[in-house]
């Protein structure tokens, strides 16, 4: 069953237990059915507070003598139980702000907890694992969107001004930055006790799950992957431990304190992090901004490396190339030199040219030209450098016995096709989602037999993609003429647009699929001419976007 809470948030309940609640004397007992959930709410109260100034009547026995100490909630009782345990007797203390109500468990206390708050609550580390179906499904649809021209927000302008004003480089060239703050007058409050409690909870979790893995981020990599396809000689590389190469200025390092110990038997030690820390809100901005600053400062000395950092780098991943091996080698040399000046180290090198990798130390190579034609993951796409093709090796889990709306949507939302090279297959999944949605059934209700068979057939067809290859490069070597050719079409169920690149050199002509986008037809019935007009509009937007991204 699903329980809806504040703001429409839903929690799925999968188990129920029977228990007994009783008071300390045993005079009150009641059998209760409890629904089991991972978490009821956050710690209550949020912050512990002092009650030494409050004088309680001598005849008052508190149901919870430690009510002022922040702690977790074990159980949430329904309204009928609450009114069943109430007894006569009420007091108002602390100038009428504190209310004591007698119950069969003792006196319970209510108050406005903001009076005991120790100031604003500032969270230093928030991570999100894309665990919910809503998140993954949202990413599935967003990757199909044509990103409009980006504008610079006022907040980003302020961050940029702050960066230029506070950024410095030490004697080794390493960047030293200051984290941008929304409020310069920040009071962190007493968070050490909370941090210790969280550390101990984490240790207990590690005992149960010693191989916890972090979540992955689903980026929009359309622009970078498109540019990557136009180079005859292509390479990829990573910046090793990029965040940790950037220092945080000393006066801000207290904002990055952590508690840790190698094992529960040892004392807890407080550490002060001295570098930009993954998971903090400004970390991605600061890291990428340092790279752009490095490119700006080195544009005269390293003219080939600068555009690579500006246009072909996503976080710590670089995907770029050149039209010939000579230019590619010089670009590689400049990239290594420029990165070294900022104390960044490039490793995990891969390339479709063995010559480009011959001077790279073996420990810095991701791909080796040997008998095994390895696959290289390039921003979640599988690239086989030797034959220079993209492969689609989807992680297709076993289809569960029970196939529900939740099962199907969870499976489909994990399909990844950023360039639209598999749209004839992906559009079937979109149409399946639309059809299931129209059934108006519950999330965990079995689908009708026909829909189950359709889904099972679709999954079986996906396994054939393991042999599917698409050439990475869209241009012939020494091309003398290049054309961008677009097509758009529609049916009663869907419409789409695709772009091909035609290139010619002195000896041959080649046509390659560049990218495509598809849409499911609206639920409201539209005529085929109307849908074809929507397809033409989609093609127009796609073409306009492509022209801005790559120079053919």
C-alpha positions as CSV (number, residue, x, y, z in Angstrom):
1,X,0.0,0.0,0.0
2,X,1.0,3.6,-0.5
3,X,0.7,6.3,2.2
4,X,0.5,10.0,1.1
5,X,2.1,12.6,3.4
6,X,2.9,16.3,3.5
7,X,3.2,17.9,0.1
8,X,1.9,14.8,-1.7
9,X,5.0,12.7,-0.9
10,X,4.3,9.0,-1.1
11,X,5.8,6.1,0.9
12,X,5.3,2.5,-0.2
13,X,4.6,0.2,2.7
14,X,5.5,-3.5,2.0
15,X,5.1,-5.1,5.5
16,X,3.0,-5.0,8.6
17,X,3.6,-6.3,12.1
18,X,1.5,-6.7,15.2
19,X,2.7,-5.3,18.5
20,X,1.7,-4.3,22.0
21,X,2.0,-0.8,23.5
22,X,1.9,-0.4,27.3
23,X,2.8,2.1,30.0
24,X,5.4,1.5,32.6
25,X,3.1,0.2,35.3
26,X,1.3,-2.2,32.9
27,X,-2.1,-0.7,33.7
28,X,-2.6,0.1,30.0
29,X,-2.0,-2.3,27.2
30,X,-3.3,-2.3,23.6
31,X,-2.6,-4.5,20.6
32,X,-1.7,-2.4,17.6
33,X,-1.0,-3.2,13.9
34,X,2.1,-1.3,12.8
35,X,3.0,-0.6,9.2
36,X,6.8,-0.7,8.7
37,X,8.5,2.2,6.9
38,X,12.2,3.0,6.5
39,X,11.9,6.3,8.2
40,X,9.0,8.1,10.0
41,X,10.5,11.6,10.1
42,X,13.7,13.5,10.9
43,X,15.1,13.9,14.4
44,X,12.6,15.6,16.9
45,X,13.3,18.1,18.1
46,X,15.7,19.3,15.4
47,X,18.1,20.6,18.1
48,X,18.5,19.7,21.7
49,X,17.7,22.5,24.1
50,X,18.1,23.4,27.8
51,X,15.2,23.0,30.2
52,X,17.0,23.7,33.5
53,X,15.0,27.0,33.9
54,X,11.6,25.2,33.8
55,X,10.1,24.2,37.1
56,X,7.8,21.1,36.8
57,X,5.0,20.4,39.4
58,X,6.0,17.7,41.9
59,X,3.1,15.4,40.9
60,X,4.0,15.5,37.2
61,X,5.5,12.3,35.8
62,X,6.8,12.8,32.3
63,X,6.1,10.2,29.6
64,X,9.4,11.1,28.1
65,X,11.9,12.7,30.6
66,X,14.4,13.4,27.7
67,X,11.9,15.2,25.5
68,X,14.4,18.1,25.1
69,X,17.0,15.8,23.5
70,X,17.0,15.4,19.7
71,X,16.3,11.8,18.9
72,X,14.6,9.6,16.3
73,X,10.9,8.7,16.4
74,X,10.2,5.0,16.9
75,X,6.4,4.9,16.2
76,X,3.6,7.1,15.0
77,X,0.2,6.4,16.6
78,X,-3.1,6.9,14.9
79,X,-5.6,9.5,16.1
80,X,-8.0,6.9,17.7
81,X,-5.2,5.6,19.9
82,X,-4.1,9.2,20.8
83,X,-7.6,10.1,22.1
84,X,-7.8,6.7,23.9
85,X,-4.7,7.4,26.0
86,X,-5.7,11.0,27.0
87,X,-6.6,11.6,30.7
88,X,-7.8,14.6,32.7
89,X,-5.1,17.0,33.7
90,X,-3.4,19.9,32.0
91,X,-0.7,22.4,33.0
92,X,0.7,25.6,31.4
93,X,4.3,26.4,32.3
94,X,7.0,28.8,31.2
95,X,4.6,31.8,31.0
96,X,2.0,29.7,29.2
97,X,4.3,28.6,26.4
98,X,4.8,25.0,27.6
99,X,1.7,22.8,27.8
100,X,1.6,19.5,29.7
101,X,-1.2,17.0,29.0
102,X,-1.8,14.0,31.1
103,X,-2.0,10.6,29.4
104,X,-2.0,6.9,30.4
105,X,1.8,7.0,29.8
106,X,2.4,10.1,31.8
107,X,2.5,13.8,30.9
108,X,3.3,14.7,27.3
109,X,4.6,18.1,26.3
110,X,3.8,20.4,23.4
111,X,5.4,23.7,22.5
112,X,6.7,25.9,19.7
113,X,10.1,24.4,19.2
114,X,11.4,27.4,17.3
115,X,11.9,29.1,20.8
116,X,14.6,26.5,21.5
117,X,16.1,26.6,18.1
118,X,19.8,27.4,18.0
119,X,19.5,29.6,14.9
120,X,19.2,28.8,11.2
121,X,19.8,25.2,10.1
122,X,22.6,24.9,7.6
123,X,23.2,21.6,5.9
124,X,26.8,21.1,4.7
125,X,26.4,17.9,2.7
126,X,23.4,16.6,0.8
127,X,23.6,13.7,-1.7
128,X,20.9,12.2,-3.8
129,X,21.1,8.8,-5.3
130,X,18.4,8.9,-8.0
131,X,16.8,6.0,-6.1
132,X,13.2,6.9,-6.8
133,X,11.3,6.0,-10.0
134,X,10.3,9.6,-10.4
135,X,13.9,10.7,-10.7
136,X,15.0,8.1,-13.3
137,X,11.8,8.5,-15.3
138,X,12.3,12.3,-15.3
139,X,15.9,11.8,-16.6
140,X,14.6,9.5,-19.3
141,X,12.3,12.2,-20.7
142,X,14.6,15.1,-20.2
143,X,17.4,13.6,-22.3
144,X,15.0,13.9,-25.2
145,X,14.6,17.6,-24.8
146,X,16.3,20.1,-27.1
147,X,18.2,22.4,-24.8
148,X,17.4,26.0,-25.5
149,X,20.1,28.7,-25.6
150,X,21.3,29.1,-22.0
151,X,21.3,32.5,-20.3
152,X,23.5,33.6,-17.5
153,X,21.5,34.1,-14.3
154,X,22.1,36.9,-11.8
155,X,23.2,34.3,-9.2
156,X,25.8,32.9,-11.7
157,X,27.1,36.4,-12.4
158,X,27.6,37.0,-8.7
159,X,29.4,33.7,-8.3
160,X,31.6,34.6,-11.2
161,X,32.4,38.0,-9.8
162,X,33.1,36.3,-6.4
163,X,35.4,33.8,-8.0
164,X,37.5,36.4,-9.9
165,X,37.7,38.5,-6.8
166,X,38.8,35.7,-4.4
167,X,40.6,33.2,-6.6
168,X,44.4,32.9,-6.2
169,X,47.1,30.5,-7.3
170,X,50.0,29.3,-5.1
171,X,53.6,29.1,-6.1
172,X,53.0,25.7,-7.8
173,X,50.1,27.1,-9.9
174,X,47.5,25.3,-7.8
175,X,44.1,27.1,-7.6
176,X,43.0,28.4,-4.2
177,X,39.3,29.3,-4.1
178,X,36.7,30.6,-1.7
179,X,33.3,29.1,-1.6
180,X,30.5,31.5,-2.5
181,X,28.0,32.0,0.3
182,X,24.5,33.4,0.1
183,X,24.9,34.9,3.6
184,X,28.3,36.1,4.8
185,X,27.1,36.1,8.5
186,X,26.7,32.4,9.0
187,X,26.3,30.6,12.3
188,X,26.8,26.9,12.1
189,X,25.4,26.1,15.5
190,X,26.3,23.1,17.6
191,X,26.4,20.4,15.0
192,X,29.2,18.1,16.5
193,X,26.9,15.9,18.5
194,X,24.7,15.4,15.4
195,X,27.7,14.5,13.4
196,X,28.9,12.0,15.9
197,X,25.5,10.4,16.0
198,X,25.4,10.2,12.1
199,X,28.9,8.7,12.1
200,X,27.8,5.9,14.5
201,X,24.7,5.2,12.4
202,X,26.9,5.0,9.3
203,X,29.2,2.5,11.0
204,X,26.3,0.3,11.9
205,X,25.1,0.5,8.3
206,X,28.5,-0.5,6.9
207,X,28.3,-3.6,9.1
208,X,25.1,-4.6,7.3
209,X,26.1,-3.3,3.8
210,X,29.9,-3.3,3.5
211,X,29.7,-2.6,-0.3
212,X,27.5,0.5,-0.5
213,X,28.0,2.3,-3.8
214,X,27.2,5.9,-4.5
215,X,24.7,7.0,-7.0
216,X,25.4,8.1,-10.5
217,X,24.6,11.4,-12.1
218,X,22.7,11.5,-15.3
219,X,24.1,14.5,-17.3
220,X,23.0,16.0,-20.5
221,X,26.0,15.3,-22.7
222,X,24.5,16.0,-26.1
223,X,26.8,18.8,-27.2
224,X,30.0,17.1,-26.2
225,X,29.1,13.8,-27.7
226,X,28.2,15.5,-31.0
227,X,31.5,17.3,-31.2
228,X,33.3,14.0,-30.4
229,X,31.8,12.4,-33.5
230,X,33.2,14.9,-36.0
231,X,36.9,14.3,-35.4
232,X,38.9,11.8,-37.6
233,X,41.4,11.3,-34.8
234,X,39.6,11.0,-31.4
235,X,40.8,10.7,-27.9
236,X,39.4,10.7,-24.3
237,X,41.0,11.4,-21.0
238,X,40.1,12.0,-17.3
239,X,41.4,14.6,-14.9
240,X,42.7,12.6,-11.9
241,X,41.0,13.5,-8.6
242,X,40.1,16.9,-10.0
243,X,38.3,18.4,-6.9
244,X,41.2,17.5,-4.6
245,X,43.6,19.5,-6.7
246,X,41.9,22.7,-5.8
247,X,42.5,24.2,-2.3
248,X,39.9,26.0,-0.2
249,X,41.2,29.1,1.3
250,X,42.2,28.6,5.0
251,X,39.6,30.9,6.6
252,X,36.8,28.8,5.1
253,X,38.2,25.3,6.0
254,X,36.2,25.3,9.2
255,X,33.0,25.0,7.0
256,X,34.4,21.6,5.9
257,X,35.0,19.8,9.1
258,X,34.3,16.1,9.3
259,X,34.4,13.3,11.9
260,X,36.0,10.0,11.1
261,X,37.7,6.9,12.6
262,X,39.1,3.9,10.8
263,X,37.1,1.5,13.0
264,X,34.4,1.7,15.8
265,X,37.1,0.6,18.3
266,X,39.2,3.8,17.8
267,X,38.6,7.4,19.0
268,X,36.6,9.7,16.8
269,X,38.9,12.4,15.2
270,X,37.9,15.7,13.8
271,X,39.3,16.6,10.4
272,X,39.4,19.8,8.5
273,X,39.1,19.3,4.7
274,X,41.5,21.6,2.8
275,X,40.3,21.0,-0.8
276,X,37.1,21.4,-2.7
277,X,34.9,18.6,-1.6
278,X,32.6,16.5,-3.8
279,X,29.0,16.7,-2.6
280,X,29.1,20.3,-1.4
281,X,26.9,22.6,-3.4
282,X,29.5,24.9,-5.0
283,X,32.0,22.1,-5.7
284,X,31.1,21.5,-9.4
285,X,31.0,25.2,-10.2
286,X,34.3,25.9,-8.5
287,X,36.1,23.0,-10.3
288,X,34.8,23.8,-13.7
289,X,35.4,27.5,-13.2
290,X,39.0,26.8,-12.3
291,X,39.4,24.9,-15.6
292,X,37.9,27.7,-17.6
293,X,40.2,30.2,-15.8
294,X,43.1,27.9,-16.5
295,X,42.2,27.9,-20.2
296,X,41.7,31.7,-20.3
297,X,45.1,32.3,-18.7
298,X,46.9,29.8,-21.0
299,X,45.1,30.7,-24.3
300,X,48.2,32.3,-25.8
301,X,50.7,29.7,-24.8
302,X,48.3,26.7,-25.4
303,X,46.0,27.8,-28.3
304,X,44.9,24.2,-29.2
305,X,44.2,23.1,-25.6
306,X,42.0,26.1,-24.7
307,X,39.0,25.2,-26.9
308,X,39.1,21.6,-25.7
309,X,38.7,22.7,-22.1
310,X,36.0,25.2,-23.0
311,X,33.9,23.0,-25.4
312,X,34.8,19.4,-25.0
313,X,35.2,18.9,-21.2
314,X,32.4,17.7,-18.9
315,X,33.5,17.9,-15.3
316,X,36.6,15.7,-15.2
317,X,36.0,14.0,-18.6
318,X,37.6,15.1,-21.8
319,X,36.4,14.0,-25.2
320,X,38.0,15.7,-28.2
321,X,40.1,15.1,-31.3
322,X,41.4,16.6,-34.5
323,X,41.3,16.1,-38.3
324,X,44.8,14.6,-38.5
325,X,47.3,12.9,-36.2
326,X,49.8,15.7,-36.2
327,X,47.3,18.2,-34.9
328,X,46.0,15.7,-32.4
329,X,49.4,15.0,-31.0
330,X,50.1,18.7,-30.6
331,X,46.7,19.2,-28.9
332,X,47.5,16.3,-26.5
333,X,50.9,17.9,-25.7
334,X,49.3,21.2,-25.0
335,X,46.6,19.7,-22.9
336,X,49.0,17.9,-20.7
337,X,51.2,21.0,-20.4
338,X,48.3,23.4,-19.6
339,X,46.8,21.0,-17.0
340,X,50.1,20.6,-15.3
341,X,50.4,24.3,-14.8
342,X,47.2,24.1,-12.8
343,X,48.4,21.0,-10.9
344,X,45.9,18.8,-12.7
345,X,47.0,15.3,-14.0
346,X,45.5,13.7,-17.1
347,X,45.2,9.9,-17.1
348,X,42.9,7.1,-18.5
349,X,43.9,8.0,-22.1
350,X,42.1,6.3,-24.9
351,X,42.3,7.0,-28.7
352,X,41.5,5.5,-32.0
353,X,45.1,6.0,-33.1
354,X,47.9,3.9,-31.6
355,X,50.4,6.6,-32.5
356,X,48.6,9.1,-30.2
357,X,49.1,6.8,-27.2
358,X,52.6,5.6,-27.8
359,X,54.2,8.3,-25.6
360,X,51.6,7.9,-22.8
361,X,52.9,5.9,-19.8
362,X,51.1,2.5,-19.5
363,X,49.7,3.5,-16.1
364,X,47.9,6.5,-17.6
365,X,46.2,4.5,-20.4
366,X,42.7,3.3,-20.3
367,X,43.0,1.6,-23.7
368,X,45.8,-0.6,-25.0
369,X,46.2,-1.5,-28.6
370,X,46.5,-5.3,-28.2
371,X,44.7,-8.4,-29.3
372,X,41.8,-7.7,-26.9
373,X,39.6,-5.0,-28.5
374,X,38.5,-3.4,-25.2
375,X,35.5,-1.3,-24.7
376,X,35.9,2.2,-23.1
377,X,33.2,4.0,-21.3
378,X,33.0,7.5,-22.6
379,X,30.4,9.5,-20.6
380,X,28.2,6.4,-20.3
381,X,28.6,5.4,-24.0
382,X,30.6,2.3,-24.9
383,X,33.3,3.1,-27.4
384,X,35.5,0.5,-29.1
385,X,38.5,2.7,-30.1
386,X,40.3,0.1,-32.4
387,X,37.4,-0.1,-34.8
388,X,36.1,3.3,-33.7
389,X,32.5,2.4,-33.1
390,X,29.9,2.9,-30.5
391,X,28.3,-0.1,-28.9
392,X,25.2,-0.5,-26.8
393,X,25.7,-2.9,-24.0
394,X,22.7,-2.2,-21.8
395,X,22.5,-3.7,-18.3
396,X,19.3,-5.6,-18.9
397,X,18.2,-7.2,-15.6
398,X,16.1,-10.2,-15.5
399,X,12.4,-9.5,-16.1
400,X,10.5,-10.0,-12.8
401,X,7.7,-12.6,-12.6
402,X,5.3,-9.9,-11.6
403,X,5.0,-7.2,-14.2
404,X,3.3,-4.0,-13.0
405,X,3.3,-0.4,-14.1
406,X,6.1,0.3,-11.6
407,X,8.2,-2.6,-13.1
408,X,7.8,-1.5,-16.6
409,X,8.5,2.2,-16.0
410,X,11.5,1.4,-13.8
411,X,13.0,-0.7,-16.5
412,X,12.3,1.7,-19.4
413,X,13.6,4.8,-17.5
414,X,17.1,3.3,-17.4
415,X,17.4,3.1,-21.2
416,X,20.1,5.6,-22.3
417,X,20.3,7.0,-25.8
418,X,21.6,10.6,-25.6
419,X,22.2,11.1,-29.3
420,X,19.0,9.4,-30.5
421,X,20.9,6.7,-32.4
422,X,18.4,4.1,-31.2
423,X,15.2,6.1,-31.5
424,X,13.3,3.4,-33.6
425,X,13.7,1.3,-30.5
426,X,13.3,3.9,-27.8
427,X,10.1,5.3,-29.3
428,X,8.4,1.9,-28.8
429,X,9.2,2.2,-25.1
430,X,7.6,5.7,-25.0
431,X,4.5,4.4,-26.7
432,X,4.3,1.6,-24.2
433,X,4.5,4.0,-21.3
434,X,1.7,6.1,-22.8
435,X,-0.5,3.1,-23.3
436,X,0.0,1.8,-19.8
437,X,-0.7,5.2,-18.4
438,X,-4.1,5.2,-20.1
439,X,-5.0,2.0,-18.3
440,X,-5.3,4.0,-15.1
441,X,-4.2,1.1,-12.9
442,X,-2.3,1.2,-9.6
443,X,1.4,1.2,-9.6
444,X,1.7,-2.3,-8.2
445,X,-1.2,-3.9,-10.0
446,X,-0.5,-6.6,-12.6
447,X,-0.7,-5.4,-16.2
448,X,-3.2,-7.0,-18.6
449,X,-1.9,-10.1,-20.3
450,X,-1.5,-8.4,-23.7
451,X,0.7,-5.6,-22.2
452,X,2.8,-8.2,-20.3
453,X,3.4,-10.0,-23.5
454,X,4.3,-6.8,-25.3
455,X,6.8,-5.9,-22.6
456,X,8.4,-9.3,-22.5
457,X,8.8,-9.2,-26.3
458,X,10.3,-5.8,-26.2
459,X,12.9,-6.8,-23.6
460,X,13.8,-9.9,-25.7
461,X,14.4,-7.6,-28.7
462,X,16.7,-5.3,-26.6
463,X,19.1,-8.2,-26.0
464,X,19.9,-8.1,-29.8
465,X,21.5,-4.7,-29.3
466,X,24.7,-6.3,-28.0
467,X,25.7,-6.8,-31.7
468,X,24.7,-3.3,-32.8
469,X,27.5,-0.9,-33.8
470,X,27.5,2.7,-35.0
471,X,30.6,4.4,-36.4
472,X,31.7,7.2,-34.2
473,X,33.1,9.5,-36.8
474,X,30.6,11.1,-39.2
475,X,33.2,12.6,-41.6
476,X,35.5,11.2,-44.1
477,X,39.2,12.0,-43.9
478,X,40.2,15.0,-46.0
479,X,36.5,15.9,-46.7
480,X,36.1,18.5,-49.4
481,X,32.3,18.9,-49.1
482,X,29.9,18.4,-46.1
483,X,26.1,18.5,-46.1
484,X,23.6,18.4,-43.2
485,X,20.5,16.5,-44.3
486,X,17.3,16.4,-42.3
487,X,14.2,14.3,-42.4
488,X,10.9,14.5,-40.5
489,X,7.9,12.3,-40.5
490,X,4.8,11.3,-38.4
491,X,2.3,8.6,-37.9
492,X,-0.8,8.4,-35.8
493,X,1.2,7.2,-32.8
494,X,4.4,9.3,-33.0
495,X,6.5,11.7,-34.9
496,X,10.2,12.4,-35.1
497,X,13.2,14.1,-36.8
498,X,16.7,13.0,-37.7
499,X,19.8,14.5,-39.2
500,X,22.4,12.9,-41.4
501,X,25.8,14.2,-42.4
502,X,27.0,13.6,-46.0
503,X,30.7,14.0,-46.5
504,X,32.8,13.7,-49.7
505,X,36.5,13.5,-50.4
506,X,38.4,12.8,-53.7
507,X,37.6,9.1,-53.6
508,X,34.3,8.4,-51.9
509,X,31.0,9.7,-50.5
510,X,29.7,8.8,-47.1
511,X,26.4,9.3,-45.2
512,X,26.1,8.9,-41.5
513,X,23.3,9.3,-38.9
514,X,24.2,12.2,-36.6
515,X,21.3,12.3,-34.2
516,X,17.5,12.2,-33.9
517,X,14.6,13.1,-31.6
518,X,11.2,11.5,-31.3
519,X,7.9,12.3,-29.6
520,X,4.8,10.3,-28.8
521,X,1.7,11.7,-30.4
522,X,-0.5,13.7,-28.0
523,X,-3.4,12.0,-26.3
524,X,-5.8,14.4,-28.1
525,X,-6.3,13.0,-31.6
526,X,-4.5,15.0,-34.2
527,X,-4.6,14.7,-38.0
528,X,-1.6,13.3,-39.8
529,X,-0.9,16.7,-41.5
530,X,-0.9,18.3,-38.1
531,X,1.5,15.7,-36.7
532,X,3.8,16.1,-39.7
533,X,3.8,19.8,-39.0
534,X,4.9,19.1,-35.4
535,X,7.7,16.8,-36.8
536,X,8.8,19.6,-39.1
537,X,9.0,22.0,-36.2
538,X,11.0,19.5,-34.2
539,X,13.4,19.1,-37.1
540,X,13.8,22.9,-37.4
541,X,14.6,23.2,-33.7
542,X,17.0,20.3,-33.8
543,X,18.8,21.6,-36.9
544,X,19.1,25.1,-35.4
545,X,20.6,23.6,-32.2
546,X,23.1,21.4,-34.1
547,X,24.4,24.3,-36.2
548,X,25.2,26.1,-33.0
549,X,27.0,23.1,-31.5
550,X,29.3,21.9,-34.2
551,X,31.0,23.6,-37.1
552,X,30.8,21.3,-40.1
